[in-house]
Amino acid sequence: MPRCGRPKSITTPRMKNLVRDRVRRNPLRSMRKMAAEVHISKASMQNLVKNELDFRSYERKIVHFLSETIKLKRLSRSKGLLTRLEIENLDRFLFSDEKLFSIEQATNKQNYRILFPNSSSIPEDVLYVARTQNPPDLLWISFKGGMASLKSRFDPMDFSIWAILEAKACAKSHNNLDSLKRSLVKEWGKIPQEVLRAAVESFPTRLRSVVKNKGGYIE
């Protein structure tokens, strides 16, 4: 009669301790690499990490670097906007931002994952990947108005719409900028009004999150 279930050698105390120690030393370590290091399949490693060790895979957040000065400005800006929202309707706000798009294929976010028991245990410097600049290939939209972004992540364009557009228009590499422009215009027209409305309606909640985090990063 054929054997059923996982091989015993994969779930031994020694194997569990070995993998647990590796994850704790480096939560950015990929399942594939760990599986190769201990000579088991990737599927077995995923099973061990998830079901035996109770670790979960979380996506790291690629964000702009926030200096203490920028945090203070974000905090002040958020408080000011919340005050405005007490006397002005959200429909009267005009959201503007800028976004750099590349002719290269968008980054595969599977390469930005970490292993932790739960989201609350992830240190901020591990969860967030801060970058100071992004080499531009195309600056497609640049609006300047009364609401500068300050690398905001609370502007609906920044935290929602640009990501949707990039995922669709940059799903594959483009041979030139004209091809990228055509793809951006095409995919922009496909974004449902309901998605745009939901992004705008979440704006006050995100402002309150910025205030709560004293100008720091928010989800």
Z-matrix of the N, CA and C atoms (Angstrom, degrees):
N
C 1 1.471
C 2 1.534 1 108.79
N 3 1.337 2 118.56 1 128.98
C 4 1.467 3 120.65 2 -176.97
C 5 1.522 4 111.69 3 -66.58
N 6 1.342 5 115.38 4 148.40
C 7 1.462 6 120.22 5 178.45
C 8 1.518 7 110.92 6 -71.62
N 9 1.326 8 115.78 7 146.63
C 10 1.461 9 120.81 8 178.75
C 11 1.529 10 109.01 9 -118.42
N 12 1.321 11 115.55 10 157.93
C 13 1.455 12 120.80 11 176.00
C 14 1.509 13 112.76 12 83.80
N 15 1.359 14 116.10 13 -177.85
C 16 1.459 15 121.65 14 -177.65
C 17 1.521 16 110.40 15 -73.91
N 18 1.314 17 117.68 16 145.24
C 19 1.467 18 120.09 17 175.28
C 20 1.526 19 110.25 18 -58.15
N 21 1.324 20 117.03 19 138.72
C 22 1.459 21 121.60 20 -177.11
C 23 1.520 22 112.02 21 -60.18
N 24 1.335 23 117.06 22 -31.68
C 25 1.464 24 120.66 23 -175.95
C 26 1.516 25 112.39 24 -64.17
N 27 1.326 26 117.15 25 -21.57
C 28 1.459 27 120.91 26 -177.24
C 29 1.520 28 111.43 27 -81.67
N 30 1.332 29 117.63 28 -27.87
C 31 1.463 30 120.26 29 -175.57
C 32 1.530 31 112.62 30 -110.04
N 33 1.305 32 117.80 31 21.85
C 34 1.461 33 120.41 32 177.07
C 35 1.527 34 110.10 33 -70.59
N 36 1.333 35 118.45 34 154.46
C 37 1.467 36 120.65 35 176.96
C 38 1.527 37 112.57 36 -54.01
N 39 1.323 38 116.71 37 -38.18
C 40 1.461 39 119.86 38 -180.00
C 41 1.522 40 110.95 39 -62.71
N 42 1.344 41 116.94 40 -45.59
C 43 1.461 42 120.52 41 -179.71
C 44 1.528 43 110.53 42 -65.52
N 45 1.320 44 117.12 43 -41.60
C 46 1.464 45 120.54 44 179.30
C 47 1.525 46 110.74 45 -60.89
N 48 1.317 47 116.44 46 -46.85
C 49 1.465 48 120.11 47 -179.82
C 50 1.527 49 111.39 48 -64.44
N 51 1.317 50 116.31 49 -38.82
C 52 1.458 51 121.24 50 179.98
C 53 1.526 52 110.83 51 -61.61
N 54 1.328 53 116.19 52 -49.01
C 55 1.468 54 120.37 53 -178.42
C 56 1.520 55 110.73 54 -70.38
N 57 1.331 56 117.71 55 -40.22
C 58 1.464 57 120.83 56 179.15
C 59 1.527 58 110.67 57 -59.35
N 60 1.306 59 117.08 58 -43.74
C 61 1.469 60 120.71 59 179.41
C 62 1.527 61 111.37 60 -64.54
N 63 1.319 62 116.97 61 -38.42
C 64 1.465 63 120.21 62 179.76
C 65 1.526 64 110.97 63 -65.71
N 66 1.326 65 116.24 64 -41.76
C 67 1.464 66 120.06 65 179.78
C 68 1.521 67 110.49 66 -66.32
N 69 1.317 68 117.45 67 -43.00
C 70 1.461 69 120.75 68 -178.81
C 71 1.521 70 112.10 69 -65.86
N 72 1.324 71 116.88 70 -35.68
C 73 1.469 72 120.02 71 177.85
C 74 1.521 73 111.53 72 -69.77
N 75 1.323 74 115.70 73 -35.65
C 76 1.463 75 119.96 74 -177.64
C 77 1.525 76 110.01 75 -147.54
N 78 1.346 77 118.12 76 89.15
C 79 1.468 78 121.08 77 -178.77
C 80 1.526 79 113.67 78 -67.57
N 81 1.350 80 117.33 79 -8.71
C 82 1.460 81 120.68 80 177.60
C 83 1.528 82 111.70 81 -86.75
N 84 1.309 83 116.81 82 -5.74
C 85 1.462 84 120.82 83 -177.06
C 86 1.526 85 110.16 84 -63.28
N 87 1.325 86 117.77 85 133.22
C 88 1.463 87 121.43 86 -177.47
C 89 1.521 88 111.35 87 -78.88
N 90 1.336 89 115.52 88 152.34
C 91 1.464 90 121.61 89 177.39
C 92 1.530 91 110.17 90 -60.34
N 93 1.318 92 116.13 91 -40.62
C 94 1.462 93 120.36 92 -177.34
C 95 1.522 94 111.18 93 -61.81
N 96 1.329 95 116.74 94 -44.78
C 97 1.462 96 120.19 95 -178.86
C 98 1.526 97 111.45 96 -67.91
N 99 1.329 98 116.34 97 -41.21
C 100 1.465 99 118.61 98 179.17
C 101 1.521 100 111.13 99 -64.45
N 102 1.336 101 116.02 100 -40.35
C 103 1.463 102 119.85 101 179.24
C 104 1.524 103 110.96 102 -60.96
N 105 1.337 104 115.99 103 -41.71
C 106 1.464 105 120.12 104 179.54
C 107 1.526 106 111.21 105 -66.33
N 108 1.327 107 116.43 106 -36.81
C 109 1.467 108 120.78 107 -177.90
C 110 1.530 109 112.97 108 -66.86
N 111 1.343 110 116.52 109 -33.23
C 112 1.476 111 119.12 110 -178.12
C 113 1.527 112 111.54 111 -106.69
N 114 1.335 113 115.92 112 7.12
C 115 1.470 114 122.38 113 172.41
C 116 1.534 115 113.73 114 64.01
N 117 1.347 116 115.36 115 47.69
C 118 1.459 117 120.47 116 171.02
C 119 1.519 118 107.91 117 -131.57
N 120 1.316 119 117.40 118 169.69
C 121 1.463 120 120.45 119 -178.66
C 122 1.525 121 110.49 120 -74.62
N 123 1.328 122 116.01 121 158.75
C 124 1.461 123 120.70 122 177.79
C 125 1.521 124 110.56 123 -61.87
N 126 1.334 125 117.34 124 -39.64
C 127 1.469 126 121.22 125 179.47
C 128 1.526 127 110.99 126 -62.30
N 129 1.332 128 116.60 127 -40.74
C 130 1.467 129 120.35 128 178.50
C 131 1.525 130 110.89 129 -66.02
N 132 1.329 131 116.27 130 -39.00
C 133 1.461 132 120.05 131 178.18
C 134 1.529 133 110.77 132 -64.39
N 135 1.330 134 117.20 133 -44.05
C 136 1.460 135 120.89 134 178.62
C 137 1.522 136 110.85 135 -60.44
N 138 1.323 137 115.91 136 -41.62
C 139 1.457 138 121.16 137 178.99
C 140 1.525 139 111.34 138 -63.89
N 141 1.312 140 115.74 139 -43.56
C 142 1.461 141 121.33 140 180.00
C 143 1.522 142 111.21 141 -63.58
N 144 1.324 143 116.56 142 -48.17
C 145 1.466 144 121.30 143 -177.36
C 146 1.525 145 111.31 144 -64.68
N 147 1.323 146 116.65 145 -43.23
C 148 1.463 147 120.50 146 -175.78
C 149 1.522 148 112.85 147 -79.39
N 150 1.331 149 117.37 148 -49.44
C 151 1.462 150 120.72 149 -170.92
C 152 1.527 151 114.43 150 -91.71
N 153 1.321 152 117.71 151 -30.61
C 154 1.461 153 120.40 152 -178.34
C 155 1.532 154 112.58 153 -95.20
N 156 1.329 155 116.20 154 -38.74
C 157 1.464 156 120.33 155 -177.06
C 158 1.524 157 112.88 156 -101.07
N 159 1.320 158 116.46 157 -11.96
C 160 1.470 159 122.39 158 176.22
C 161 1.528 160 113.18 159 61.07
N 162 1.329 161 116.30 160 38.55
C 163 1.458 162 121.12 161 170.76
C 164 1.523 163 108.58 162 -93.64
N 165 1.325 164 115.97 163 153.29
C 166 1.457 165 121.60 164 177.68
C 167 1.526 166 109.54 165 -123.98
N 168 1.326 167 115.09 166 151.54
C 169 1.460 168 120.85 167 179.48
C 170 1.524 169 109.42 168 -94.54
N 171 1.326 170 116.69 169 126.22
C 172 1.462 171 122.37 170 -179.59
C 173 1.526 172 110.09 171 -122.22
N 174 1.307 173 114.69 172 144.74
C 175 1.462 174 120.18 173 178.91
C 176 1.518 175 110.44 174 -81.78
N 177 1.321 176 116.84 175 129.87
C 178 1.459 177 120.68 176 174.56
C 179 1.525 178 109.27 177 -74.47
N 180 1.317 179 116.26 178 148.89
C 181 1.454 180 121.94 179 -177.50
C 182 1.527 181 110.00 180 -100.27
N 183 1.328 182 115.77 181 121.34
C 184 1.464 183 120.19 182 176.51
C 185 1.525 184 107.81 183 -85.42
N 186 1.317 185 116.99 184 115.64
C 187 1.461 186 121.40 185 -173.74
C 188 1.527 187 110.02 186 -132.26
N 189 1.324 188 115.13 187 164.03
C 190 1.454 189 120.48 188 174.29
C 191 1.530 190 109.12 189 -77.69
N 192 1.306 191 115.73 190 145.68
C 193 1.464 192 120.28 191 178.29
C 194 1.526 193 109.89 192 -63.97
N 195 1.334 194 116.20 193 133.86
C 196 1.461 195 121.44 194 179.09
C 197 1.523 196 109.52 195 -114.21
N 198 1.320 197 116.01 196 111.40
C 199 1.458 198 119.75 197 173.88
C 200 1.529 199 108.28 198 -77.42
N 201 1.328 200 116.94 199 168.63
C 202 1.465 201 119.98 200 178.72
C 203 1.524 202 110.74 201 -62.83
N 204 1.328 203 117.00 202 -34.21
C 205 1.466 204 120.46 203 178.19
C 206 1.522 205 110.97 204 -64.27
N 207 1.330 206 116.38 205 -44.43
C 208 1.463 207 120.09 206 179.60
C 209 1.526 208 110.53 207 -66.01
N 210 1.328 209 117.45 208 -38.00
C 211 1.467 210 119.90 209 178.42
C 212 1.525 211 111.06 210 -60.11
N 213 1.332 212 116.38 211 -43.03
C 214 1.461 213 120.17 212 179.15
C 215 1.522 214 111.13 213 -64.25
N 216 1.331 215 116.70 214 -39.24
C 217 1.463 216 120.42 215 178.36
C 218 1.526 217 110.87 216 -67.34
N 219 1.338 218 116.85 217 -39.92
C 220 1.465 219 120.69 218 177.38
C 221 1.528 220 110.65 219 -62.69
N 222 1.316 221 116.08 220 -41.67
C 223 1.459 222 120.54 221 179.35
C 224 1.522 223 110.78 222 -63.08
N 225 1.332 224 115.89 223 -47.07
C 226 1.463 225 120.45 224 179.28
C 227 1.523 226 111.25 225 -63.60
N 228 1.342 227 116.85 226 -43.68
C 229 1.458 228 121.41 227 179.99
C 230 1.531 229 111.13 228 -62.41
N 231 1.319 230 116.78 229 -42.07
C 232 1.466 231 121.01 230 -178.76
C 233 1.522 232 111.14 231 -65.30
N 234 1.325 233 116.33 232 -43.60
C 235 1.464 234 119.56 233 178.12
C 236 1.528 235 110.72 234 -61.82
N 237 1.338 236 116.03 235 -41.60
C 238 1.458 237 119.65 236 179.17
C 239 1.515 238 112.77 237 -63.95
N 240 1.330 239 116.97 238 -40.94
C 241 1.462 240 120.83 239 179.72
C 242 1.523 241 111.41 240 -68.47
N 243 1.327 242 117.37 241 -37.28
C 244 1.464 243 120.08 242 176.84
C 245 1.524 244 110.76 243 -64.54
N 246 1.328 245 116.31 244 -36.53
C 247 1.465 246 119.93 245 176.49
C 248 1.525 247 110.35 246 -64.79
N 249 1.336 248 116.72 247 -41.54
C 250 1.467 249 120.41 248 177.69
C 251 1.517 250 111.52 249 -62.87
N 252 1.328 251 116.38 250 -37.45
C 253 1.461 252 120.19 251 -178.55
C 254 1.522 253 112.56 252 -67.62
N 255 1.334 254 116.96 253 -17.30
C 256 1.458 255 119.89 254 177.23
C 257 1.525 256 111.45 255 -73.96
N 258 1.326 257 116.68 256 -22.10
C 259 1.468 258 119.73 257 -177.44
C 260 1.527 259 112.88 258 -119.78
N 261 1.332 260 117.71 259 -13.14
C 262 1.460 261 121.72 260 -179.87
C 263 1.519 262 110.51 261 -119.37
N 264 1.331 263 115.98 262 144.14
C 265 1.457 264 120.81 263 176.97
C 266 1.521 265 109.93 264 -74.19
N 267 1.322 266 116.46 265 143.31
C 268 1.465 267 121.39 266 179.82
C 269 1.523 268 111.84 267 -58.82
N 270 1.327 269 117.32 268 -28.46
C 271 1.466 270 121.36 269 -179.95
C 272 1.524 271 112.40 270 -64.15
N 273 1.324 272 117.45 271 -17.19
C 274 1.460 273 120.62 272 -178.25
C 275 1.528 274 112.50 273 -89.92
N 276 1.316 275 116.91 274 -1.52
C 277 1.467 276 120.56 275 179.54
C 278 1.526 277 110.16 276 -86.08
N 279 1.323 278 115.85 277 137.29
C 280 1.463 279 121.85 278 174.29
C 281 1.525 280 107.68 279 -110.43
N 282 1.322 281 116.31 280 116.48
C 283 1.459 282 120.99 281 -177.96
C 284 1.522 283 109.89 282 -92.87
N 285 1.334 284 115.95 283 134.94
C 286 1.462 285 120.68 284 -179.58
C 287 1.519 286 108.99 285 -142.41
N 288 1.314 287 115.15 286 154.19
C 289 1.461 288 119.97 287 -176.95
C 290 1.518 289 108.22 288 -167.55
N 291 1.315 290 117.00 289 178.51
C 292 1.457 291 121.51 290 174.19
C 293 1.517 292 108.78 291 -132.13
N 294 1.305 293 115.61 292 153.40
C 295 1.458 294 120.47 293 -176.53
C 296 1.518 295 109.69 294 -145.63
N 297 1.316 296 116.58 295 135.43
C 298 1.458 297 122.36 296 176.36
C 299 1.520 298 108.97 297 -97.62
N 300 1.325 299 116.64 298 122.73
C 301 1.459 300 121.80 299 177.23
C 302 1.525 301 109.25 300 -111.20
N 303 1.306 302 116.63 301 141.86
C 304 1.458 303 122.19 302 -179.66
C 305 1.521 304 110.60 303 -109.10
N 306 1.338 305 116.43 304 150.74
C 307 1.462 306 119.84 305 175.43
C 308 1.528 307 110.54 306 -73.48
N 309 1.341 308 116.79 307 -12.89
C 310 1.461 309 120.32 308 177.33
C 311 1.522 310 110.33 309 -75.88
N 312 1.316 311 116.40 310 157.07
C 313 1.454 312 121.47 311 177.81
C 314 1.526 313 109.91 312 -62.33
N 315 1.332 314 116.38 313 142.30
C 316 1.459 315 120.87 314 179.63
C 317 1.524 316 110.53 315 -60.32
N 318 1.329 317 116.13 316 147.89
C 319 1.464 318 121.74 317 -177.71
C 320 1.513 319 111.44 318 -60.54
N 321 1.316 320 116.16 319 137.06
C 322 1.461 321 121.77 320 174.71
C 323 1.523 322 108.89 321 -77.38
N 324 1.325 323 117.00 322 111.09
C 325 1.456 324 120.60 323 -175.11
C 326 1.520 325 113.21 324 -70.57
N 327 1.325 326 117.29 325 -9.31
C 328 1.454 327 118.71 326 174.49
C 329 1.525 328 110.64 327 -63.32
N 330 1.353 329 116.24 328 -20.90
C 331 1.460 330 120.07 329 179.34
C 332 1.525 331 112.06 330 -81.51
N 333 1.317 332 118.06 331 -1.70
C 334 1.456 333 122.81 332 -177.63
C 335 1.528 334 110.24 333 -121.31
N 336 1.328 335 116.66 334 55.43
C 337 1.451 336 120.74 335 -178.49
C 338 1.534 337 110.11 336 -121.44
N 339 1.333 338 114.80 337 151.82
C 340 1.458 339 121.03 338 -179.01
C 341 1.520 340 109.06 339 -134.13
N 342 1.330 341 116.14 340 157.90
C 343 1.459 342 122.25 341 -178.21
C 344 1.526 343 110.20 342 -111.18
N 345 1.346 344 115.79 343 121.36
C 346 1.459 345 121.84 344 177.55
C 347 1.522 346 109.08 345 -146.64
N 348 1.344 347 118.04 346 156.03
C 349 1.467 348 120.11 347 178.85
C 350 1.523 349 113.00 348 -62.72
N 351 1.346 350 117.46 349 -36.41
C 352 1.464 351 121.63 350 178.24
C 353 1.519 352 108.90 351 -157.47
N 354 1.326 353 116.18 352 162.77
C 355 1.465 354 120.74 353 -174.42
C 356 1.525 355 112.56 354 -66.21
N 357 1.337 356 117.32 355 -31.66
C 358 1.465 357 119.81 356 -177.42
C 359 1.526 358 112.75 357 -69.95
N 360 1.322 359 117.12 358 -16.42
C 361 1.469 360 120.32 359 -178.87
C 362 1.526 361 113.04 360 -91.34
N 363 1.339 362 117.61 361 0.18
C 364 1.466 363 120.74 362 -177.55
C 365 1.528 364 110.34 363 -84.20
N 366 1.322 365 119.62 364 119.87
C 367 1.467 366 121.12 365 177.05
C 368 1.532 367 110.60 366 -63.47
N 369 1.321 368 115.96 367 148.42
C 370 1.464 369 120.26 368 -177.34
C 371 1.517 370 111.86 369 -59.80
N 372 1.344 371 117.34 370 -38.93
C 373 1.466 372 119.32 371 -177.17
C 374 1.525 373 112.62 372 -72.67
N 375 1.337 374 117.39 373 -10.65
C 376 1.460 375 121.41 374 174.99
C 377 1.526 376 110.48 375 -96.17
N 378 1.335 377 116.42 376 -40.34
C 379 1.463 378 120.59 377 -178.05
C 380 1.520 379 111.94 378 -66.97
N 381 1.342 380 116.84 379 -39.19
C 382 1.459 381 120.94 380 -174.99
C 383 1.531 382 111.18 381 -103.16
N 384 1.330 383 115.67 382 130.55
C 385 1.460 384 122.28 383 175.20
C 386 1.521 385 106.76 384 -101.43
N 387 1.324 386 117.40 385 101.27
C 388 1.460 387 121.23 386 -175.66
C 389 1.519 388 110.62 387 -86.23
N 390 1.323 389 115.92 388 136.70
C 391 1.461 390 120.63 389 176.62
C 392 1.515 391 108.49 390 -131.67
N 393 1.321 392 115.84 391 147.63
C 394 1.456 393 120.54 392 -176.33
C 395 1.515 394 112.55 393 -94.04
N 396 1.339 395 117.68 394 -21.27
C 397 1.450 396 119.72 395 179.84
C 398 1.516 397 109.83 396 -159.36
N 399 1.319 398 115.09 397 162.83
C 400 1.456 399 121.34 398 178.97
C 401 1.517 400 107.46 399 -133.89
N 402 1.337 401 120.60 400 110.23
C 403 1.468 402 121.88 401 -176.66
C 404 1.521 403 111.23 402 -53.48
N 405 1.340 404 118.12 403 120.29
C 406 1.459 405 120.73 404 -173.42
C 407 1.518 406 113.37 405 -81.15
N 408 1.318 407 115.32 406 140.97
C 409 1.453 408 121.67 407 167.80
C 410 1.523 409 109.27 408 -112.01
N 411 1.322 410 115.81 409 -31.27
C 412 1.458 411 119.18 410 179.09
C 413 1.517 412 109.33 411 -155.34
N 414 1.330 413 116.96 412 121.68
C 415 1.454 414 121.47 413 171.02
C 416 1.516 415 106.26 414 -95.95
N 417 1.336 416 115.57 415 102.77
C 418 1.463 417 119.20 416 -169.88
C 419 1.514 418 112.66 417 -83.38
N 420 1.316 419 117.45 418 -43.51
C 421 1.455 420 120.70 419 -178.06
C 422 1.521 421 108.48 420 -132.93
N 423 1.313 422 116.43 421 134.03
C 424 1.457 423 119.89 422 175.84
C 425 1.519 424 108.59 423 -144.01
N 426 1.321 425 116.16 424 99.34
C 427 1.455 426 121.76 425 178.06
C 428 1.519 427 108.31 426 -106.71
N 429 1.294 428 117.36 427 136.25
C 430 1.454 429 121.02 428 175.80
C 431 1.522 430 108.52 429 -119.32
N 432 1.320 431 115.99 430 131.53
C 433 1.455 432 119.26 431 -178.87
C 434 1.508 433 110.49 432 -154.29
N 435 1.325 434 115.49 433 -152.92
C 436 1.453 435 120.54 434 -176.41
C 437 1.506 436 113.78 435 -75.87
N 438 1.331 437 118.10 436 -5.52
C 439 1.458 438 119.42 437 -176.49
C 440 1.514 439 110.15 438 -126.93
N 441 1.332 440 117.17 439 78.71
C 442 1.464 441 120.50 440 177.27
C 443 1.516 442 109.36 441 -64.75
N 444 1.320 443 116.20 442 146.64
C 445 1.462 444 119.16 443 -169.80
C 446 1.528 445 114.02 444 -74.15
N 447 1.342 446 118.29 445 -34.54
C 448 1.458 447 121.31 446 -174.32
C 449 1.525 448 110.89 447 49.49
N 450 1.353 449 115.92 448 41.45
C 451 1.466 450 120.69 449 -178.20
C 452 1.524 451 109.22 450 52.92
N 453 1.311 452 116.39 451 48.92
C 454 1.454 453 121.20 452 -158.70
C 455 1.515 454 116.43 453 -68.12
N 456 1.326 455 118.23 454 -54.96
C 457 1.452 456 123.48 455 -168.54
C 458 1.522 457 111.24 456 66.81
N 459 1.328 458 119.00 457 4.04
C 460 1.459 459 118.56 458 170.86
C 461 1.523 460 110.86 459 -111.67
N 462 1.337 461 117.61 460 -13.37
C 463 1.457 462 121.49 461 170.76
C 464 1.530 463 107.73 462 -69.16
N 465 1.348 464 118.73 463 128.75
C 466 1.472 465 120.61 464 -178.55
C 467 1.522 466 113.86 465 -54.52
N 468 1.335 467 117.36 466 -33.77
C 469 1.457 468 119.52 467 178.49
C 470 1.522 469 110.39 468 -63.96
N 471 1.328 470 115.88 469 -41.14
C 472 1.458 471 120.81 470 -173.40
C 473 1.524 472 112.74 471 -75.42
N 474 1.344 473 117.55 472 -44.18
C 475 1.457 474 118.06 473 -173.63
C 476 1.522 475 113.47 474 -89.15
N 477 1.341 476 118.09 475 -11.84
C 478 1.462 477 118.64 476 -174.93
C 479 1.526 478 113.60 477 -131.69
N 480 1.320 479 116.65 478 -62.16
C 481 1.463 480 120.97 479 -167.52
C 482 1.522 481 112.43 480 -66.27
N 483 1.330 482 117.83 481 -43.75
C 484 1.467 483 119.17 482 -179.39
C 485 1.526 484 111.23 483 -61.05
N 486 1.331 485 116.86 484 -39.42
C 487 1.468 486 120.11 485 -179.44
C 488 1.522 487 111.23 486 -63.89
N 489 1.328 488 116.62 487 -40.81
C 490 1.466 489 121.01 488 177.94
C 491 1.519 490 110.17 489 -62.81
N 492 1.326 491 115.67 490 -45.91
C 493 1.460 492 120.76 491 -177.56
C 494 1.526 493 111.26 492 -65.57
N 495 1.319 494 116.94 493 -42.13
C 496 1.464 495 120.38 494 -179.58
C 497 1.526 496 111.18 495 -65.41
N 498 1.340 497 116.78 496 -41.12
C 499 1.466 498 120.51 497 -178.91
C 500 1.520 499 111.36 498 -60.94
N 501 1.332 500 116.84 499 -35.72
C 502 1.463 501 120.98 500 -178.32
C 503 1.527 502 111.88 501 -85.05
N 504 1.326 503 116.50 502 -52.22
C 505 1.467 504 120.47 503 -173.48
C 506 1.524 505 112.63 504 -73.81
N 507 1.324 506 117.00 505 -26.11
C 508 1.468 507 120.86 506 -177.11
C 509 1.524 508 111.65 507 -112.90
N 510 1.325 509 116.66 508 27.52
C 511 1.465 510 120.69 509 178.58
C 512 1.526 511 110.80 510 -64.89
N 513 1.327 512 116.10 511 -24.15
C 514 1.461 513 121.07 512 175.64
C 515 1.522 514 108.86 513 -137.47
N 516 1.306 515 116.40 514 161.25
C 517 1.463 516 120.84 515 -179.79
C 518 1.523 517 110.89 516 -69.17
N 519 1.339 518 115.74 517 152.26
C 520 1.462 519 121.66 518 176.92
C 521 1.524 520 109.20 519 -113.57
N 522 1.322 521 116.09 520 147.19
C 523 1.463 522 120.67 521 -178.29
C 524 1.520 523 112.85 522 -73.97
N 525 1.334 524 116.29 523 -26.05
C 526 1.462 525 120.03 524 -177.68
C 527 1.523 526 109.36 525 -157.61
N 528 1.341 527 115.52 526 174.52
C 529 1.460 528 120.63 527 -177.57
C 530 1.523 529 112.57 528 -68.07
N 531 1.337 530 117.54 529 -34.01
C 532 1.466 531 119.99 530 179.45
C 533 1.525 532 110.95 531 -61.35
N 534 1.324 533 116.20 532 -40.80
C 535 1.463 534 120.45 533 177.80
C 536 1.523 535 110.67 534 -63.32
N 537 1.330 536 116.73 535 -41.92
C 538 1.458 537 121.03 536 178.65
C 539 1.524 538 110.97 537 -64.15
N 540 1.326 539 117.11 538 -43.05
C 541 1.466 540 120.87 539 179.69
C 542 1.522 541 111.20 540 -60.48
N 543 1.331 542 116.43 541 -45.15
C 544 1.469 543 119.94 542 179.96
C 545 1.525 544 110.90 543 -61.24
N 546 1.317 545 115.70 544 -41.05
C 547 1.460 546 119.98 545 -179.76
C 548 1.525 547 111.19 546 -66.16
N 549 1.324 548 117.12 547 -40.31
C 550 1.461 549 121.04 548 179.25
C 551 1.524 550 111.73 549 -63.23
N 552 1.329 551 116.12 550 -46.10
C 553 1.467 552 120.49 551 179.89
C 554 1.527 553 110.64 552 -63.15
N 555 1.319 554 115.99 553 -41.99
C 556 1.471 555 120.99 554 -179.85
C 557 1.528 556 111.13 555 -62.53
N 558 1.324 557 116.63 556 -48.48
C 559 1.463 558 120.18 557 -176.34
C 560 1.524 559 112.08 558 -73.09
N 561 1.331 560 116.91 559 -29.59
C 562 1.467 561 119.87 560 175.89
C 563 1.525 562 110.28 561 -59.60
N 564 1.318 563 116.26 562 -42.17
C 565 1.464 564 120.53 563 -179.42
C 566 1.513 565 113.78 564 -67.94
N 567 1.326 566 117.33 565 -15.10
C 568 1.467 567 121.10 566 -178.30
C 569 1.530 568 113.59 567 -91.53
N 570 1.324 569 117.57 568 -10.77
C 571 1.466 570 119.37 569 -177.86
C 572 1.526 571 109.32 570 -69.07
N 573 1.324 572 119.22 571 120.99
C 574 1.469 573 121.85 572 -177.20
C 575 1.530 574 112.10 573 -64.90
N 576 1.319 575 116.20 574 147.30
C 577 1.461 576 120.99 575 177.23
C 578 1.526 577 111.32 576 -59.39
N 579 1.335 578 116.43 577 -32.80
C 580 1.464 579 120.21 578 -178.94
C 581 1.532 580 110.85 579 -63.30
N 582 1.328 581 116.12 580 -36.27
C 583 1.466 582 120.63 581 179.05
C 584 1.527 583 110.27 582 -67.87
N 585 1.325 584 116.29 583 -43.58
C 586 1.460 585 120.67 584 178.41
C 587 1.528 586 110.68 585 -62.76
N 588 1.321 587 116.16 586 -42.54
C 589 1.464 588 120.78 587 -178.73
C 590 1.530 589 110.94 588 -64.69
N 591 1.333 590 116.47 589 -42.47
C 592 1.466 591 120.00 590 -179.76
C 593 1.528 592 111.18 591 -63.74
N 594 1.331 593 116.27 592 -38.21
C 595 1.466 594 120.27 593 179.17
C 596 1.526 595 110.77 594 -63.80
N 597 1.325 596 115.91 595 -43.12
C 598 1.468 597 120.41 596 179.94
C 599 1.529 598 110.78 597 -66.12
N 600 1.326 599 116.81 598 -42.29
C 601 1.466 600 120.47 599 -176.77
C 602 1.528 601 112.69 600 -67.73
N 603 1.331 602 116.92 601 -20.27
C 604 1.468 603 119.52 602 178.27
C 605 1.531 604 112.10 603 -84.38
N 606 1.328 605 116.51 604 -5.55
C 607 1.460 606 122.12 605 -175.69
C 608 1.532 607 113.18 606 -56.24
N 609 1.338 608 120.22 607 -50.99
C 610 1.471 609 119.51 608 -179.44
C 611 1.530 610 113.03 609 -59.98
N 612 1.326 611 116.92 610 -38.80
C 613 1.464 612 120.58 611 179.28
C 614 1.521 613 111.15 612 -62.23
N 615 1.329 614 116.41 613 -40.36
C 616 1.462 615 120.30 614 -179.87
C 617 1.532 616 110.97 615 -69.88
N 618 1.315 617 116.85 616 -34.83
C 619 1.465 618 119.47 617 175.53
C 620 1.526 619 110.49 618 -61.29
N 621 1.326 620 116.34 619 -43.73
C 622 1.465 621 119.82 620 178.99
C 623 1.531 622 111.29 621 -63.70
N 624 1.331 623 116.42 622 -33.48
C 625 1.469 624 119.96 623 177.69
C 626 1.524 625 110.96 624 -66.75
N 627 1.339 626 116.71 625 -38.73
C 628 1.466 627 120.56 626 177.61
C 629 1.528 628 109.96 627 -62.76
N 630 1.329 629 116.34 628 -43.19
C 631 1.467 630 120.41 629 178.60
C 632 1.527 631 110.23 630 -63.13
N 633 1.326 632 116.45 631 -44.48
C 634 1.469 633 121.12 632 179.93
C 635 1.524 634 111.25 633 -59.92
N 636 1.349 635 116.61 634 -38.17
C 637 1.467 636 121.34 635 -179.11
C 638 1.525 637 112.78 636 -90.92
N 639 1.332 638 116.63 637 12.70
C 640 1.466 639 122.81 638 175.62
C 641 1.526 640 112.38 639 56.75
N 642 1.333 641 115.21 640 41.13
C 643 1.457 642 120.60 641 177.10
C 644 1.509 643 114.33 642 87.05
N 645 1.328 644 117.39 643 -0.10
C 646 1.458 645 121.18 644 -177.88
C 647 1.512 646 113.31 645 -82.13
N 648 1.327 647 115.80 646 -167.80
C 649 1.459 648 121.73 647 -176.82
C 650 1.524 649 111.23 648 -68.14
N 651 1.327 650 115.51 649 147.70
C 652 1.457 651 121.65 650 173.44
C 653 1.513 652 107.90 651 -131.28
N 654 1.329 653 116.50 652 162.58
C 655 1.461 654 121.04 653 -179.17
C 656 1.521 655 109.91 654 -67.44
